[in-house]
Amino acid sequence: MCYNGKWGVLEVDGPHHTAERRVEEQERERIFKRNGIKVVERFDAERCYNNPDEVMQDFFKLIEIGYS
């Protein structure tokens, strides 16, 4: 996602995001960071579904902090 010209990745974690898959997910996060994306944040799928506006506001704040 791009917010005010700054890029970030919002990952939605559902039931398939298990501890066993965390290493794989961390490698994907490193790929994003190696390509200049400073903000990679994970949010619970249920929270995203129930409170999407709140999640987006939190994410936008994290983008601002990540690039300051």
PyMOL Python script that loads the backbone (N, CA, C, O; Angstrom):
from pymol import cmd

cmd.read_pdbstr("""\
ATOM      1  N   MET A   1       0.835  -1.163   0.000  1.00  0.00           N
ATOM      2  CA  MET A   1       0.000   0.000   0.000  1.00  0.00           C
ATOM      3  C   MET A   1       0.886   1.234   0.000  1.00  0.00           C
ATOM      4  O   MET A   1       1.966   1.238   0.591  1.00  0.00           O
ATOM      5  N   CYS A   2       0.421   2.273  -0.664  1.00  0.00           N
ATOM      6  CA  CYS A   2       1.147   3.536  -0.656  1.00  0.00           C
ATOM      7  C   CYS A   2       0.313   4.555   0.111  1.00  0.00           C
ATOM      8  O   CYS A   2      -0.876   4.728  -0.155  1.00  0.00           O
ATOM      9  N   TYR A   3       0.953   5.228   1.065  1.00  0.00           N
ATOM     10  CA  TYR A   3       0.288   6.247   1.876  1.00  0.00           C
ATOM     11  C   TYR A   3       1.195   7.458   1.927  1.00  0.00           C
ATOM     12  O   TYR A   3       2.302   7.392   2.460  1.00  0.00           O
ATOM     13  N   ASN A   4       0.727   8.562   1.375  1.00  0.00           N
ATOM     14  CA  ASN A   4       1.517   9.793   1.314  1.00  0.00           C
ATOM     15  C   ASN A   4       2.887   9.561   0.676  1.00  0.00           C
ATOM     16  O   ASN A   4       3.888  10.126   1.116  1.00  0.00           O
ATOM     17  N   GLY A   5       2.921   8.737  -0.350  1.00  0.00           N
ATOM     18  CA  GLY A   5       4.164   8.473  -1.063  1.00  0.00           C
ATOM     19  C   GLY A   5       5.103   7.497  -0.383  1.00  0.00           C
ATOM     20  O   GLY A   5       6.234   7.308  -0.831  1.00  0.00           O
ATOM     21  N   LYS A   6       4.647   6.876   0.693  1.00  0.00           N
ATOM     22  CA  LYS A   6       5.474   5.914   1.441  1.00  0.00           C
ATOM     23  C   LYS A   6       4.806   4.544   1.363  1.00  0.00           C
ATOM     24  O   LYS A   6       3.597   4.415   1.554  1.00  0.00           O
ATOM     25  N   TRP A   7       5.621   3.518   1.078  1.00  0.00           N
ATOM     26  CA  TRP A   7       5.095   2.169   0.883  1.00  0.00           C
ATOM     27  C   TRP A   7       5.160   1.333   2.152  1.00  0.00           C
ATOM     28  O   TRP A   7       6.096   1.444   2.944  1.00  0.00           O
ATOM     29  N   GLY A   8       4.145   0.493   2.328  1.00  0.00           N
ATOM     30  CA  GLY A   8       4.111  -0.464   3.422  1.00  0.00           C
ATOM     31  C   GLY A   8       3.332  -1.695   2.997  1.00  0.00           C
ATOM     32  O   GLY A   8       2.542  -1.657   2.053  1.00  0.00           O
ATOM     33  N   VAL A   9       3.568  -2.782   3.707  1.00  0.00           N
ATOM     34  CA  VAL A   9       2.857  -4.033   3.443  1.00  0.00           C
ATOM     35  C   VAL A   9       2.057  -4.383   4.685  1.00  0.00           C
ATOM     36  O   VAL A   9       2.597  -4.458   5.789  1.00  0.00           O
ATOM     37  N   LEU A  10       0.762  -4.595   4.490  1.00  0.00           N
ATOM     38  CA  LEU A  10      -0.118  -5.017   5.563  1.00  0.00           C
ATOM     39  C   LEU A  10      -0.440  -6.490   5.318  1.00  0.00           C
ATOM     40  O   LEU A  10      -1.080  -6.845   4.328  1.00  0.00           O
ATOM     41  N   GLU A  11       0.013  -7.330   6.229  1.00  0.00           N
ATOM     42  CA  GLU A  11      -0.243  -8.770   6.139  1.00  0.00           C
ATOM     43  C   GLU A  11      -1.432  -9.093   7.046  1.00  0.00           C
ATOM     44  O   GLU A  11      -1.476  -8.677   8.204  1.00  0.00           O
ATOM     45  N   VAL A  12      -2.388  -9.837   6.505  1.00  0.00           N
ATOM     46  CA  VAL A  12      -3.563 -10.257   7.265  1.00  0.00           C
ATOM     47  C   VAL A  12      -3.340 -11.699   7.694  1.00  0.00           C
ATOM     48  O   VAL A  12      -3.243 -12.598   6.857  1.00  0.00           O
ATOM     49  N   ASP A  13      -3.259 -11.913   8.997  1.00  0.00           N
ATOM     50  CA  ASP A  13      -2.985 -13.239   9.548  1.00  0.00           C
ATOM     51  C   ASP A  13      -4.274 -13.952   9.924  1.00  0.00           C
ATOM     52  O   ASP A  13      -5.033 -13.493  10.777  1.00  0.00           O
ATOM     53  N   GLY A  14      -4.502 -15.078   9.273  1.00  0.00           N
ATOM     54  CA  GLY A  14      -5.653 -15.920   9.578  1.00  0.00           C
ATOM     55  C   GLY A  14      -5.201 -17.216  10.198  1.00  0.00           C
ATOM     56  O   GLY A  14      -4.073 -17.307  10.682  1.00  0.00           O
ATOM     57  N   PRO A  15      -6.053 -18.221  10.196  1.00  0.00           N
ATOM     58  CA  PRO A  15      -5.747 -19.490  10.863  1.00  0.00           C
ATOM     59  C   PRO A  15      -4.592 -20.253  10.226  1.00  0.00           C
ATOM     60  O   PRO A  15      -3.987 -21.096  10.889  1.00  0.00           O
ATOM     61  N   HIS A  16      -4.267 -19.990   8.973  1.00  0.00           N
ATOM     62  CA  HIS A  16      -3.152 -20.702   8.327  1.00  0.00           C
ATOM     63  C   HIS A  16      -1.786 -20.116   8.694  1.00  0.00           C
ATOM     64  O   HIS A  16      -0.756 -20.666   8.306  1.00  0.00           O
ATOM     65  N   HIS A  17      -1.770 -19.017   9.429  1.00  0.00           N
ATOM     66  CA  HIS A  17      -0.506 -18.426   9.874  1.00  0.00           C
ATOM     67  C   HIS A  17      -0.125 -19.062  11.209  1.00  0.00           C
ATOM     68  O   HIS A  17      -0.534 -18.603  12.276  1.00  0.00           O
ATOM     69  N   THR A  18       0.654 -20.109  11.124  1.00  0.00           N
ATOM     70  CA  THR A  18       1.041 -20.878  12.303  1.00  0.00           C
ATOM     71  C   THR A  18       2.499 -20.607  12.644  1.00  0.00           C
ATOM     72  O   THR A  18       3.244 -20.038  11.846  1.00  0.00           O
ATOM     73  N   ALA A  19       2.887 -21.015  13.817  1.00  0.00           N
ATOM     74  CA  ALA A  19       4.282 -20.851  14.248  1.00  0.00           C
ATOM     75  C   ALA A  19       5.235 -21.567  13.289  1.00  0.00           C
ATOM     76  O   ALA A  19       6.350 -21.102  13.054  1.00  0.00           O
ATOM     77  N   GLU A  20       4.800 -22.683  12.746  1.00  0.00           N
ATOM     78  CA  GLU A  20       5.642 -23.445  11.825  1.00  0.00           C
ATOM     79  C   GLU A  20       5.936 -22.669  10.539  1.00  0.00           C
ATOM     80  O   GLU A  20       6.971 -22.889   9.909  1.00  0.00           O
ATOM     81  N   ARG A  21       5.045 -21.775  10.150  1.00  0.00           N
ATOM     82  CA  ARG A  21       5.223 -21.000   8.918  1.00  0.00           C
ATOM     83  C   ARG A  21       5.941 -19.678   9.150  1.00  0.00           C
ATOM     84  O   ARG A  21       6.221 -18.956   8.194  1.00  0.00           O
ATOM     85  N   ARG A  22       6.243 -19.352  10.394  1.00  0.00           N
ATOM     86  CA  ARG A  22       6.808 -18.039  10.713  1.00  0.00           C
ATOM     87  C   ARG A  22       8.144 -17.790  10.013  1.00  0.00           C
ATOM     88  O   ARG A  22       8.385 -16.671   9.559  1.00  0.00           O
ATOM     89  N   VAL A  23       9.002 -18.773   9.912  1.00  0.00           N
ATOM     90  CA  VAL A  23      10.300 -18.588   9.251  1.00  0.00           C
ATOM     91  C   VAL A  23      10.089 -18.192   7.790  1.00  0.00           C
ATOM     92  O   VAL A  23      10.756 -17.290   7.283  1.00  0.00           O
ATOM     93  N   GLU A  24       9.174 -18.860   7.131  1.00  0.00           N
ATOM     94  CA  GLU A  24       8.840 -18.543   5.736  1.00  0.00           C
ATOM     95  C   GLU A  24       8.316 -17.101   5.622  1.00  0.00           C
ATOM     96  O   GLU A  24       8.680 -16.373   4.699  1.00  0.00           O
ATOM     97  N   GLU A  25       7.468 -16.706   6.560  1.00  0.00           N
ATOM     98  CA  GLU A  25       6.918 -15.351   6.546  1.00  0.00           C
ATOM     99  C   GLU A  25       8.006 -14.309   6.796  1.00  0.00           C
ATOM    100  O   GLU A  25       7.993 -13.241   6.185  1.00  0.00           O
ATOM    101  N   GLN A  26       8.936 -14.609   7.681  1.00  0.00           N
ATOM    102  CA  GLN A  26      10.035 -13.681   7.953  1.00  0.00           C
ATOM    103  C   GLN A  26      10.917 -13.502   6.726  1.00  0.00           C
ATOM    104  O   GLN A  26      11.399 -12.399   6.471  1.00  0.00           O
ATOM    105  N   GLU A  27      11.133 -14.553   5.974  1.00  0.00           N
ATOM    106  CA  GLU A  27      11.927 -14.440   4.754  1.00  0.00           C
ATOM    107  C   GLU A  27      11.218 -13.520   3.755  1.00  0.00           C
ATOM    108  O   GLU A  27      11.863 -12.691   3.114  1.00  0.00           O
ATOM    109  N   ARG A  28       9.915 -13.660   3.623  1.00  0.00           N
ATOM    110  CA  ARG A  28       9.155 -12.781   2.735  1.00  0.00           C
ATOM    111  C   ARG A  28       9.259 -11.324   3.199  1.00  0.00           C
ATOM    112  O   ARG A  28       9.386 -10.421   2.371  1.00  0.00           O
ATOM    113  N   GLU A  29       9.207 -11.088   4.510  1.00  0.00           N
ATOM    114  CA  GLU A  29       9.348  -9.736   5.046  1.00  0.00           C
ATOM    115  C   GLU A  29      10.721  -9.155   4.715  1.00  0.00           C
ATOM    116  O   GLU A  29      10.835  -7.971   4.395  1.00  0.00           O
ATOM    117  N   ARG A  30      11.763  -9.984   4.791  1.00  0.00           N
ATOM    118  CA  ARG A  30      13.111  -9.517   4.442  1.00  0.00           C
ATOM    119  C   ARG A  30      13.201  -9.140   2.964  1.00  0.00           C
ATOM    120  O   ARG A  30      13.887  -8.180   2.613  1.00  0.00           O
ATOM    121  N   ILE A  31      12.528  -9.871   2.110  1.00  0.00           N
ATOM    122  CA  ILE A  31      12.506  -9.529   0.677  1.00  0.00           C
ATOM    123  C   ILE A  31      11.904  -8.143   0.486  1.00  0.00           C
ATOM    124  O   ILE A  31      12.443  -7.333  -0.268  1.00  0.00           O
ATOM    125  N   PHE A  32      10.801  -7.863   1.154  1.00  0.00           N
ATOM    126  CA  PHE A  32      10.194  -6.534   1.070  1.00  0.00           C
ATOM    127  C   PHE A  32      11.196  -5.467   1.523  1.00  0.00           C
ATOM    128  O   PHE A  32      11.383  -4.453   0.851  1.00  0.00           O
ATOM    129  N   LYS A  33      11.827  -5.705   2.654  1.00  0.00           N
ATOM    130  CA  LYS A  33      12.753  -4.716   3.212  1.00  0.00           C
ATOM    131  C   LYS A  33      13.975  -4.514   2.325  1.00  0.00           C
ATOM    132  O   LYS A  33      14.453  -3.390   2.170  1.00  0.00           O
ATOM    133  N   ARG A  34      14.479  -5.590   1.748  1.00  0.00           N
ATOM    134  CA  ARG A  34      15.611  -5.463   0.819  1.00  0.00           C
ATOM    135  C   ARG A  34      15.244  -4.633  -0.404  1.00  0.00           C
ATOM    136  O   ARG A  34      16.116  -4.066  -1.061  1.00  0.00           O
ATOM    137  N   ASN A  35      13.979  -4.565  -0.699  1.00  0.00           N
ATOM    138  CA  ASN A  35      13.506  -3.802  -1.850  1.00  0.00           C
ATOM    139  C   ASN A  35      12.961  -2.428  -1.463  1.00  0.00           C
ATOM    140  O   ASN A  35      12.218  -1.806  -2.223  1.00  0.00           O
ATOM    141  N   GLY A  36      13.337  -1.968  -0.282  1.00  0.00           N
ATOM    142  CA  GLY A  36      13.043  -0.598   0.117  1.00  0.00           C
ATOM    143  C   GLY A  36      11.755  -0.365   0.862  1.00  0.00           C
ATOM    144  O   GLY A  36      11.440   0.777   1.194  1.00  0.00           O
ATOM    145  N   ILE A  37      10.995  -1.413   1.139  1.00  0.00           N
ATOM    146  CA  ILE A  37       9.761  -1.244   1.903  1.00  0.00           C
ATOM    147  C   ILE A  37      10.110  -1.371   3.381  1.00  0.00           C
ATOM    148  O   ILE A  37      10.457  -2.450   3.861  1.00  0.00           O
ATOM    149  N   LYS A  38      10.013  -0.257   4.088  1.00  0.00           N
ATOM    150  CA  LYS A  38      10.452  -0.217   5.477  1.00  0.00           C
ATOM    151  C   LYS A  38       9.415  -0.751   6.464  1.00  0.00           C
ATOM    152  O   LYS A  38       9.765  -1.157   7.572  1.00  0.00           O
ATOM    153  N   VAL A  39       8.160  -0.751   6.072  1.00  0.00           N
ATOM    154  CA  VAL A  39       7.086  -1.109   7.001  1.00  0.00           C
ATOM    155  C   VAL A  39       6.371  -2.370   6.518  1.00  0.00           C
ATOM    156  O   VAL A  39       5.752  -2.378   5.454  1.00  0.00           O
ATOM    157  N   VAL A  40       6.464  -3.418   7.306  1.00  0.00           N
ATOM    158  CA  VAL A  40       5.731  -4.660   7.064  1.00  0.00           C
ATOM    159  C   VAL A  40       5.060  -5.002   8.393  1.00  0.00           C
ATOM    160  O   VAL A  40       5.729  -5.352   9.365  1.00  0.00           O
ATOM    161  N   GLU A  41       3.739  -4.898   8.422  1.00  0.00           N
ATOM    162  CA  GLU A  41       2.994  -5.104   9.674  1.00  0.00           C
ATOM    163  C   GLU A  41       1.961  -6.194   9.494  1.00  0.00           C
ATOM    164  O   GLU A  41       1.401  -6.370   8.412  1.00  0.00           O
ATOM    165  N   ARG A  42       1.716  -6.928  10.577  1.00  0.00           N
ATOM    166  CA  ARG A  42       0.774  -8.045  10.558  1.00  0.00           C
ATOM    167  C   ARG A  42      -0.417  -7.699  11.463  1.00  0.00           C
ATOM    168  O   ARG A  42      -0.250  -7.190  12.572  1.00  0.00           O
ATOM    169  N   PHE A  43      -1.612  -7.989  10.961  1.00  0.00           N
ATOM    170  CA  PHE A  43      -2.839  -7.759  11.715  1.00  0.00           C
ATOM    171  C   PHE A  43      -3.680  -9.027  11.678  1.00  0.00           C
ATOM    172  O   PHE A  43      -3.680  -9.747  10.680  1.00  0.00           O
ATOM    173  N   ASP A  44      -4.389  -9.298  12.753  1.00  0.00           N
ATOM    174  CA  ASP A  44      -5.256 -10.456  12.861  1.00  0.00           C
ATOM    175  C   ASP A  44      -6.423 -10.316  11.881  1.00  0.00           C
ATOM    176  O   ASP A  44      -7.020  -9.246  11.770  1.00  0.00           O
ATOM    177  N   ALA A  45      -6.742 -11.397  11.178  1.00  0.00           N
ATOM    178  CA  ALA A  45      -7.803 -11.379  10.168  1.00  0.00           C
ATOM    179  C   ALA A  45      -9.152 -10.975  10.761  1.00  0.00           C
ATOM    180  O   ALA A  45      -9.901 -10.223  10.137  1.00  0.00           O
ATOM    181  N   GLU A  46      -9.460 -11.457  11.934  1.00  0.00           N
ATOM    182  CA  GLU A  46     -10.743 -11.126  12.549  1.00  0.00           C
ATOM    183  C   GLU A  46     -10.837  -9.627  12.838  1.00  0.00           C
ATOM    184  O   GLU A  46     -11.883  -9.013  12.624  1.00  0.00           O
ATOM    185  N   ARG A  47      -9.748  -9.046  13.320  1.00  0.00           N
ATOM    186  CA  ARG A  47      -9.725  -7.600  13.562  1.00  0.00           C
ATOM    187  C   ARG A  47      -9.897  -6.832  12.253  1.00  0.00           C
ATOM    188  O   ARG A  47     -10.621  -5.837  12.210  1.00  0.00           O
ATOM    189  N   CYS A  48      -9.240  -7.285  11.190  1.00  0.00           N
ATOM    190  CA  CYS A  48      -9.367  -6.630   9.884  1.00  0.00           C
ATOM    191  C   CYS A  48     -10.801  -6.684   9.385  1.00  0.00           C
ATOM    192  O   CYS A  48     -11.313  -5.706   8.840  1.00  0.00           O
ATOM    193  N   TYR A  49     -11.447  -7.824   9.572  1.00  0.00           N
ATOM    194  CA  TYR A  49     -12.821  -8.004   9.124  1.00  0.00           C
ATOM    195  C   TYR A  49     -13.789  -7.159   9.951  1.00  0.00           C
ATOM    196  O   TYR A  49     -14.688  -6.524   9.400  1.00  0.00           O
ATOM    197  N   ASN A  50     -13.606  -7.149  11.272  1.00  0.00           N
ATOM    198  CA  ASN A  50     -14.538  -6.464  12.166  1.00  0.00           C
ATOM    199  C   ASN A  50     -14.296  -4.964  12.285  1.00  0.00           C
ATOM    200  O   ASN A  50     -15.236  -4.203  12.514  1.00  0.00           O
ATOM    201  N   ASN A  51     -13.050  -4.531  12.132  1.00  0.00           N
ATOM    202  CA  ASN A  51     -12.699  -3.118  12.319  1.00  0.00           C
ATOM    203  C   ASN A  51     -11.745  -2.623  11.238  1.00  0.00           C
ATOM    204  O   ASN A  51     -10.647  -2.168  11.560  1.00  0.00           O
ATOM    205  N   PRO A  52     -12.128  -2.699   9.977  1.00  0.00           N
ATOM    206  CA  PRO A  52     -11.185  -2.339   8.915  1.00  0.00           C
ATOM    207  C   PRO A  52     -10.699  -0.893   8.975  1.00  0.00           C
ATOM    208  O   PRO A  52      -9.530  -0.627   8.693  1.00  0.00           O
ATOM    209  N   ASP A  53     -11.575   0.042   9.337  1.00  0.00           N
ATOM    210  CA  ASP A  53     -11.153   1.443   9.402  1.00  0.00           C
ATOM    211  C   ASP A  53     -10.098   1.662  10.485  1.00  0.00           C
ATOM    212  O   ASP A  53      -9.131   2.396  10.280  1.00  0.00           O
ATOM    213  N   GLU A  54     -10.290   1.021  11.638  1.00  0.00           N
ATOM    214  CA  GLU A  54      -9.327   1.123  12.736  1.00  0.00           C
ATOM    215  C   GLU A  54      -7.977   0.524  12.328  1.00  0.00           C
ATOM    216  O   GLU A  54      -6.925   1.099  12.608  1.00  0.00           O
ATOM    217  N   VAL A  55      -8.018  -0.620  11.671  1.00  0.00           N
ATOM    218  CA  VAL A  55      -6.792  -1.272  11.216  1.00  0.00           C
ATOM    219  C   VAL A  55      -6.043  -0.352  10.249  1.00  0.00           C
ATOM    220  O   VAL A  55      -4.830  -0.179  10.363  1.00  0.00           O
ATOM    221  N   MET A  56      -6.766   0.229   9.306  1.00  0.00           N
ATOM    222  CA  MET A  56      -6.100   1.097   8.326  1.00  0.00           C
ATOM    223  C   MET A  56      -5.504   2.327   8.992  1.00  0.00           C
ATOM    224  O   MET A  56      -4.393   2.728   8.645  1.00  0.00           O
ATOM    225  N   GLN A  57      -6.195   2.925   9.920  1.00  0.00           N
ATOM    226  CA  GLN A  57      -5.645   4.084  10.622  1.00  0.00           C
ATOM    227  C   GLN A  57      -4.379   3.701  11.395  1.00  0.00           C
ATOM    228  O   GLN A  57      -3.394   4.439  11.374  1.00  0.00           O
ATOM    229  N   ASP A  58      -4.403   2.559  12.071  1.00  0.00           N
ATOM    230  CA  ASP A  58      -3.211   2.076  12.778  1.00  0.00           C
ATOM    231  C   ASP A  58      -2.062   1.846  11.796  1.00  0.00           C
ATOM    232  O   ASP A  58      -0.922   2.225  12.064  1.00  0.00           O
ATOM    233  N   PHE A  59      -2.369   1.229  10.670  1.00  0.00           N
ATOM    234  CA  PHE A  59      -1.346   0.941   9.675  1.00  0.00           C
ATOM    235  C   PHE A  59      -0.751   2.220   9.104  1.00  0.00           C
ATOM    236  O   PHE A  59       0.467   2.320   8.955  1.00  0.00           O
ATOM    237  N   PHE A  60      -1.592   3.200   8.784  1.00  0.00           N
ATOM    238  CA  PHE A  60      -1.087   4.469   8.256  1.00  0.00           C
ATOM    239  C   PHE A  60      -0.173   5.166   9.261  1.00  0.00           C
ATOM    240  O   PHE A  60       0.843   5.746   8.878  1.00  0.00           O
ATOM    241  N   LYS A  61      -0.526   5.112  10.535  1.00  0.00           N
ATOM    242  CA  LYS A  61       0.341   5.693  11.575  1.00  0.00           C
ATOM    243  C   LYS A  61       1.688   4.983  11.607  1.00  0.00           C
ATOM    244  O   LYS A  61       2.728   5.627  11.746  1.00  0.00           O
ATOM    245  N   LEU A  62       1.672   3.660  11.479  1.00  0.00           N
ATOM    246  CA  LEU A  62       2.921   2.890  11.476  1.00  0.00           C
ATOM    247  C   LEU A  62       3.783   3.218  10.256  1.00  0.00           C
ATOM    248  O   LEU A  62       5.010   3.235  10.355  1.00  0.00           O
ATOM    249  N   ILE A  63       3.159   3.475   9.122  1.00  0.00           N
ATOM    250  CA  ILE A  63       3.921   3.903   7.951  1.00  0.00           C
ATOM    251  C   ILE A  63       4.601   5.234   8.229  1.00  0.00           C
ATOM    252  O   ILE A  63       5.789   5.396   7.951  1.00  0.00           O
ATOM    253  N   GLU A  64       3.856   6.185   8.775  1.00  0.00           N
ATOM    254  CA  GLU A  64       4.432   7.499   9.096  1.00  0.00           C
ATOM    255  C   GLU A  64       5.621   7.357  10.042  1.00  0.00           C
ATOM    256  O   GLU A  64       6.664   7.976   9.829  1.00  0.00           O
ATOM    257  N   ILE A  65       5.464   6.544  11.084  1.00  0.00           N
ATOM    258  CA  ILE A  65       6.552   6.327  12.055  1.00  0.00           C
ATOM    259  C   ILE A  65       7.739   5.643  11.381  1.00  0.00           C
ATOM    260  O   ILE A  65       8.888   6.016  11.619  1.00  0.00           O
ATOM    261  N   GLY A  66       7.471   4.661  10.553  1.00  0.00           N
ATOM    262  CA  GLY A  66       8.531   3.870   9.922  1.00  0.00           C
ATOM    263  C   GLY A  66       9.413   4.670   8.981  1.00  0.00           C
ATOM    264  O   GLY A  66      10.563   4.301   8.743  1.00  0.00           O
ATOM    265  N   TYR A  67       8.888   5.760   8.445  1.00  0.00           N
ATOM    266  CA  TYR A  67       9.652   6.570   7.502  1.00  0.00           C
ATOM    267  C   TYR A  67      10.098   7.904   8.103  1.00  0.00           C
ATOM    268  O   TYR A  67      10.615   8.764   7.390  1.00  0.00           O
ATOM    269  N   SER A  68       9.901   8.076   9.394  1.00  0.00           N
ATOM    270  CA  SER A  68      10.302   9.361  10.005  1.00  0.00           C
ATOM    271  C   SER A  68      11.743   9.349  10.462  1.00  0.00           C
ATOM    272  O   SER A  68      12.230  10.346  10.993  1.00  0.00           O
TER     273      SER A  68
END
""", "prot")
cmd.dss("prot")
cmd.show_as("cartoon", "prot")
cmd.util.cbc("prot")
cmd.orient("prot")
